């Protein structure tokens, strides 16, 4: 059985097709937004590249990216106002002379957490800026029942991913300390002292 893409599924549910490219002019001008939580365990260039590739595929034939905003080392739990690049995007969007018409995001879970999406989209829409998501197959319509249900689902999924990552980290730390006897920093356990070289020994 063939698997439908997000765009095809949205078309089947709503009867709306993906917007066609404008017949006149260069098309829509997009600002790309992406995010990665850490530069220690992830490669910035690789993460940016795949998120940008997904975005470019979504807007292919519709327009092109003219500005990039990519946050590195910030959690998805942070509000957009607390993320340097996201805050800069919102500031530029508020400028009537901005050089983009819409914002395209490479992946929902990279950009939003919980109810952030509704707040950000409502703010950008009020400024005349659309938000495009691969999961929606194009621009998001806050008044659409299908999009509303999709956003609830994606928000819950993003929160679940954060909880899953936290549990994985805690389980790994427990294994290293209890099963491998490793000291991961912080206050030394009772009965231990720290010596030069960071090697604990029992007294």
N, C-alpha and C positions, 0 to 999 in steps of 0.2 A: 504494500500500500504506500502510495507516494506521500511524502511529508510536506505540508504546506509551510511556506515562509510566513513571517509575521505580517508582511504586507498582503500576501494572498489571503491569509486568514481574516485580516481586517476587512478586505474587500468582500469576502464571502458573508461576513456577519452584518456589515453595514450597507453594502451595495455601493460604497464610495471607492473609486479608483484612485491610485496615486496621482497627484497633480502632474499635469503635463508641463513641459518646459515652456516658458513664455515665447511667443512667436517673434517678438521684437526685443532687441537689446540683448545684453550679455547674460540675463537671468538674475536670480536672486543672489545677493551677496550674504555670505554666511560667516559667522564667528564660530570657530570650533572651540569647544571646552572639553578638557580631559583631566584626569586626576590619577595619581598613584600614591599609595600611603607611605611608602618608604623607598629610599634610594639605596639602602644597605643590602636588601635581599632581592631587589628587582632592578632590571636594567631600564633606565629612563628612556633611552632611544627606542628599545623594543616596545615598551608599553605605549609610548606616544605613537609609534608607527602603526600598531594594530588598531588603536582607537581611532586614529586619523583615517586609516584605510576603510574602516566600517562606515565612518561618516561620509567619506568621499563616495562610497558605493551608494549610500542612501540618497545623496543629492545629485548623483550623476544624471546629467541631462536637464537638471533644474537650475543649477547655479554652481558657484564655486566658493571655496573658503578664502576670505581676504584677511582674516585676523585669527590669531591663535592665543588661547589662554589655557595654560596647563599647570596645575598645582602639583607640587612634589613634596612629600613628607607631611601631608596633612590627612587627618582621618575623615572619613565620609560623615562621621557624626558631627563634625564642625559645621556651623552654619556658613552659608556663602559669604556673609559679611566678615567672618573670621578667617576665611581663606584668601590669601593675597591675590591670586589670579582671578578667582571667582568674584571677589570684591571689585577688582579692577574692571572686569567685564560689566558688572552692574553699573559702575560709574560711567563707563563709556556709553552704555546703552541709554542712559539718561540724558546724554548729550544730543540735542536735535541734529547736530552735524555729524553724527556717527557714520562710519563707513560701511556698516553692515545692516541688513534688513531682518535677519533671523539668526538664531543660535542653533547649532547642531551638536548633539552630544553623542560620543562614541558608544557608551553603554550606561543604562540607567543606574546600575549598582555602583559604578565608578563615581557618579556625580551626586547622587541623592541618597538620603537616609530618612526613614520615617515619613513625616508629612512635609519635608522640605520642598518636594517637587511642586506641590500645589501653590505654596507661597511664592516660590521663584517664578513659576510660569505666570501666575496672576500678576506679579509685579512687572514682568517683561511684556506681557500682553497689554497692560495698561499703557506701556510706552510705545506700543505698536510693533513689538518684536515677537515673532513666532518662535516656538521651541520645537525642534524636530528630534524625534527619537527613532532609532532602528526598531525598537520593540513595537512602536505604533505605526511603522511603515511610512512616516511622514510627520507633518505638523500635528501637535496634540491639541485637541479641542476640549477644554475643561467642561463644557456643557454637554458633551456627548456621553450617554450612558455607557457605551462600550469602552470609551477611554477612561471614564471614571472607574469602572470595574478593573481595567487593566492597571491603572495607577495604584489602586488598593492592593492588588496582587503583587505588583513589583515592589511596593513599599514594604510589605510583609516579608517578601523574599530577601530584600536588602537587610532588614533587621535580623532575619534568621542567619544570614551569612556572617554578620558581625558576631553574633552569639557563638556560631560554630567556630569561627577563627579564634575567639577568646578561649573556648574550651580546649581547642587543640594546643594552644600555647601553654595553658596551665597544665595540661596532661604531660606535655613534653618536659616542662620544668620539674614537675613532680617526679617523673621518671629519672631525670638526671640527678636530682638531689637524693632521692630515696633508694634508687636501685643502683646508680652508678657512683654515688658518694661525691658528686661534684658540688663545689661551692659556687653559686651563681652571683655572689655579691651581696651587699647589704650588711646587716649586723651579723657577726659570726655566731653560729649556734652555741648554746651553752656547753662549756667544756672544751672549746677550741680557742686558739689564738692565731692571729695572722702574723706571719713572718715575712721577711724579704723574699720576693718572688711569688707571693700570693699563695703559697702552699700551706694548707691548714695541717696542724698536728694536734693530737690529743694530749692533754696534760693530766 
